[in-house]
Amino acid sequence: MDIEILFLTITIFVLAIFVGFELITKVPPTLHTPLMSGANAISGITIVGALLQIPNAQPTTANILAFIALILATINVIGGFMVTDKMLAMFKKKK
């Protein structure tokens, strides 16, 4: 890979980290649940992409990263659904 392309890719990644951090910290508390739902949807896309990559026979770096992405995205989706369910339970009328 050309060093200029690598530098550009790393620069975009670092800028995405800063922009993402700034956006997340500016979200008011009332929007956290919808934002979590969006993050769960993105993690679902990550799971599908990882499942499509893993069946390749060779244990390449892409397969290893896909497996790690699959684990982390699954944890994120399950945790997100658990927190969302707990938050929605707060709004149910008590019997």
Stockholm file with secondary structure:
# STOCKHOLM 1.0

chainA/1-95         MDIEILFLTITIFVLAIFVGFELITKVPPTLHTPLMSGANAISGITIVGALLQIPNAQPTTANILAFIALILATINVIGGFMVTDKMLAMFKKKK
#=GR chainA/1-95 SS CCHHHHHHHHHHHHHHHHHHHHHHHTSCGGGHHHHHHHHHHHHHHHHHHHHHHTTCSSCCHHHHHHHHHHHHHHHHHHHHHHHHHHHHHTTSCCC
#=GC SS_cons        CCHHHHHHHHHHHHHHHHHHHHHHHTSCGGGHHHHHHHHHHHHHHHHHHHHHHTTCSSCCHHHHHHHHHHHHHHHHHHHHHHHHHHHHHTTSCCC
//
